[in-house]
Structure formats: C-alpha cells, structure tokens
Amino acid sequence: MQKQTPPEATKTVYPILRQIVNLIPPNVFHAAASATKDLSRAFTPWSHAVALIYQQLTKTESLNGVCDAARLHASQWQELRGAVPPRRNTFSNANQHRDPTMMETLYWKMLDHLGGLSPEFVSIRNPSVLARFKKRHIHLLDSSTIQLVLNSIDWARHRARKAAAKLHMNYMLGNLLPSFAIVEDAGHHDSKRAEAVTANLGDGDILVADRAYTDFGFLNALALRNVFFVVREKTNLVMEALEALQDPVEFNADSKATQILGDEIVRPSRKGTAGKYTAGDGTLRRVTAMIEVRGQMRRMVFFTNNRDWSARTVAELYRARWAVELFFKELKQTCQLRDFVGYNENAVKWQIWTGLLVHLLLRYLKFLSKWKLSFSRLAGVVRAGVWVRRSIVRLLEMYGTAGGWKSGGAKPKPLYLQGFLPFSLSPMGQHLAKS
C-alpha cells in the first residue's frame, strides 16, 4: 500500500523574509520616514530598515554578519522592494547618524495598521480572573535594563564602570501589546519617567505598578485624573492606620491560594510625604496579602485609591503585573538585544526599536496562524527559514501538528525485547514451579 506523506506548506516565489517585510506597507513606511533626512541616496532609509530587521530576525551579532548575508543573497535582497545590500561602513554610519525616531514612529504606525487589518489582534480581552472589568483598560507599568558594552559609557553610564539603556514600558494587559514606551539611558530612576509613560491614561483606566513607582506626587496626579491604581508599598514608608476594613487574619501555610491578611484605610504620616497625596480625603487603601510567586508564598502590601473592589481583586490585579515582565523576557529571548552593532545613542535606539518592531510582526504572525506553542519556538522557526520559499502563515499553521496522519497499514504489534515474550504469555515465579 502506498504510504501517505504529510502535507507541506504552500510553495511561493517569496522567501519568508520578504513575506515579513511585505507586512509593512510602502505608504506606512514613507509616512514614518518623511521626517528623516536621507544621508545617502544609495543606502536609503528603507534599505537601512531592512538590514536591521534581518539582523533582529536572525539574531546576527555583527555588522559583518548582516553585510555578508546580504552579499550572499544579493538577488533575493534586492527583491525586498529594491533594498540595497549594505556595506559595512555605510551601515555603521547610518546607525550612528540617522535619527532613530523614524523607527519609533514606524513601530506605532504599524501597531495602528495591524489593528486596522485585524481588530481582534488589538481587542481587549482581560484574563478570566479579571473578566469583571470587561473592556476596561488595565495598564502595566515597568522598565527593563539592557546591558551595553563599556564603549557606550560616555552617554549611558549606569553605576560604576557599567553602561546600560533602559526601556520604560506602558503595557496593556487586555491585548498584551505596548501602549507607550521610552528608550533612553539607564541613569534615570523609573519614577522620573512615570508621568510621561502614563500620559495616555484616561478616566476609569487602571494602572498596576511595582514599588519603584510608589511616589505620592505621581499617585496624586493619577487620582485627580480619575485613574485607579494598584502599587506595591515601599519598605521605608511610614503610614498612619485610620480604619480597619477587615479584621487581621493569620497566614495559613498549608494553602497555596491568595490569602488576604489585612485591609485598612491609611494616610502618609512622614513629614516629607504627608502633604503629597491630597486626592479625595487624602487617604489610601492598604491591602496586605500572601501571593504565590514562582512557587513560593510571599507577603505583599499594596496601595490603591479604589474602595469598591474586593481585597482579592486588588491582589489579583497586582498578580497580573507579571505579564509585563514576561514581555521583557520574551523580547530579549527572541530579538538581538544582547550584542549591539553600534555604541552611540542613535545606534542603540535603532536596534531596540527595530527589535520591538520585529517582535510586533512575529506576534501578528502568531495571531494569524493561531500558533499554540511557545513564542521562542515561533521565532526559531522564522529564524531558521528566512530564505525558505514557503507560506509563513501556512507553515506555522501546520507546525507541531504531526500525529494525526496515518499510513493506512495494519496496526503494528507491540514490540518486545529480543529473546523475551510478553509477560502475559510467559509463566514466572511460583506459576513456573507449579507447572
């Protein structure tokens, strides 16, 4: 009987790299690049962007790696809407001197464009445990430090003899996509950029943040804009307890569920902070809970300006904050944000914003293909097949679905070790003695 072969992804004349690049419409790119001064007629902003996208998709570690790949695939490279294979010096100069605002603008325009193509891609779907909020926007605020080499220390000094950049992120829990971001040196404390990163929050929105953003002046400004927040308490704060909303409860060490230990109304009492929070009656709600983090129960204390939620809802909102940390982990695992192809501020920002753009495009491919496996595996499949001429969406749809195809032959008999019969047919022990 003729053996059946599993299906293959549809063949196409376009390699996977071109299919991904074609997700960026020419009009969207030109709108982003219109404000950028073209420093080289030969190496256009489009050629520059394609080279950086290739570097991120393949996690290439050097300028030479990108240039050599472009030279080896020169004909396919030029098919990428006329992109010119880069030369090392030209590529380096573009990274150093061109304004990276172009890539930042392109990222946000592409997010709007993909949302217009597929509204479900950006629609709000809060986790089931927070389903009561339905279409309400839950913003997760955090930052991530990106280590740089010492060559960048003149503009990105971070502590003693270290250089680093920082990515400040306003992340949407409902669609797991960024809402606002700032890329800069790591010398600024997170709270210094909090107001800028949360400027897009409106009436009824919810902000969840770690203790680095527990600044009463910042929280007061949020409350005056009718923004609800859940932040973690700093260890050095002095608060005056005014009213207990729940009697204190002892921790049950045998339970792994979230446990509410205390719920009360408090007010800042230290001289330096007493007058900074004046919204409402100048008081905050403090919830103390035991939450499971990485398999261990940890005691955490939160502040919120909402008195209608249950204490468990406050704790679950903070638990949802881990989604932004998973985003940073995913971004660093799948994009090239460890080895940089330039040292000055422009070059680093070009690479970080391109990494964010490539991550967005991969997330869109995951959405189109309904990919069920890990995101790192999706990125690995794309990385391994950038020059493969197969439909990338169809390839991802079929990947990991083996097992449903049958050859049509008879069911094979179970295999046994050579020289032994199945235990059910071979008497053993006392049965053998009786025989």
Secondary structure, 3 states (H helix, E strand, C coil): CCCCCCCCCCECCCCHHHHHHCCCCHHHHHHHHCCCCCCCCCCCHHHHHHHHHHHHHHCCCCHHHHHHHHHHCHHHHHCCCCCCCCCHHHHHHHHHHCCCHHHHHHHHHHHHHHHHHCHHHHCCCCCHHHHHHCCCCEEEEEEEEEEECHHHCCCCECCCCCEEEEEEEEEECCCCEEEEEEEEECCCCHHHHHHHHCCCCCCCCEEEECHHHCCHHHHHHHHHCCCEEEEECCCCCCEEEEEEEECCCCCCCCCCCCEEEEEEEEEECCCCCCCCCCCCCCCEEEEEEEEEECCEEEEEEEEECCCCCCHHHHHHHHHCCHHHHHHHHHHHHHCCCCCCCCCCHHHHHHHHHHHHHHHHHHHHHHHHHCCCCCHHHHHHHHHHCCCCCECHHHHHHHCCCCCCCCCCCCCCCCCCCCCCCCHHHCCCCHHHHHC
